[in-house]
């Protein structure tokens, strides 16, 4: 039997060793990856309740339809404390299923008081929902523990008393109200111009055009709301919505907003940033370059990449199979240098060329080894004409390009990958935001701990239409939602790859953040092993090994965002 002093010494040594192991394990798991910081807001339901009473008092035919006397025997966070809210959710759920799940007052262009009053007056139930929505049609509605998201459309060419406009298609209007607000480093936060015509209804309303969207941001009942429309800040055209025409639609939408549901919930604490967990086992082959380490001189306006170690959401990696290769499309083999210029246009077999911005050699061979090998490389702030507030120049790529596991070559001698072989999957349980014919598809995730939008591009629109990948469809994490393709304005408009990006909700609306570390983290979970970060090595000289076509490829520029 050991002496007491020896026993205590061994015990202390054991505890010290355990502490060292724990610290080592912690550093292995975290290794600099961080979760996001999120403010969790509490709605002022008393003010919302009073506003709802005013809205119903403006419709005498609806008098008595809701009970506005609080039931004080219940807690203030219990919807039965506010019976009018409980009754309102029951009435509007027929149009907006699950509306009572929202922890924030749901503002929509639906006049619930008129609807309920008409029913009490015996008017026919055949009146279309758009009758109560100032002419707007519901395209999608989803509510969850974070808040709610909805998409409405305005009919084209002056229908439903809307002003005439040049743009000939329906205009989609998005609205989000969220109790979760991501605290990101946003140099443009809080900017914008007031809207005098709406100042009495929305005293703090700010109008901006950011990252491809016209945005109207305001605060009601202590909660941030943002109304947005995808548009171009240019002259109006029949096939291109100008932001000046979108403004008219957005402001009509704002004037029509009413309280249509939601329910009080107990207060919650802010979600602070913490070290993100990673697998302990080491992958024998997965390597990646540091976040922000983009191809030399490939950044928009000559600026560097964005160093952002944040894992913004615990997602399922967006491709079904491994391996997969995250890298550049424009500045690797078969790239077009994103219209920044090349040293020469190859016309003969074996002719080498490169981008003018750097010494990166290029060949017309989409299946080139460098395209389909590790290490991964970030291209979030790569040269593009799209606004990205998180990039130093204010412009960038918006997301990350990902090649699938292999490049089965077409049989026409073009050195191009044959598309539609590799499955794309939903990164989270969520709801689809996508209109028929659109190139981009969003999966919106709304939980108690995050509120994110995942965007996928370059899948074939006709195939997505046929598969019913449209507004409002619920999808499960890991569910197949399409195939890797090369569609950008037309088939073959880009290389065969998936463009993936990530938006988080802020007081200025949905903003793009660098998804690179989120993807690294997701890939590690899929592999069950962590990768190894490697520094960039100088590019070795190389020559083209395959014949080049007569003309370089000319990828189109999608109005929905990503250029490649």
Secondary structure, DSSP 8 states (H G I E B T S, - for coil): ---HHHHHHHHHHHHHHHHHHHHHHHHHHHTT-EE--EEE----HHHHHHHHHHHHHT-GGGTTSS--S--TTS-TTSGGGGHHHHHHHHHHTTTSTTGGG-SS-EEES--HHHHHHHHHTT--TTS-GGGGTTTEEEEEEEE-SSEEEEEEEE-STTGGG----S--S-EEEEEEEESEEE----TTTT--B--GGGTTT-TT-EEEEETTEEEEEEEETTEEEEEEEE-BSS--BTTB-BHHHHHHHHHHHHHT-EEEE---------B---B----SSEEEEEEEE-TT--STT-BGGG-------EE------SBSSS--EE--SSSSTT--GGGS-BS----STT--EEBTTS--EE-S-TT-GGGGSS-B---TTBS-SEE-TTSTTSEE--SEEEE-S---B-TTSS--B--S-SEEE-SSSEEEE--TT-S-EEEEEE-SS-EEEEEEESS-HHHHHHTT--TT-EE-TT-EEEE-B--SSSTTSS-SBEEEEEEEEETTEEEEE--HHHHHHHHHHHHTSEEEEE-----------S---SS-------TTS---
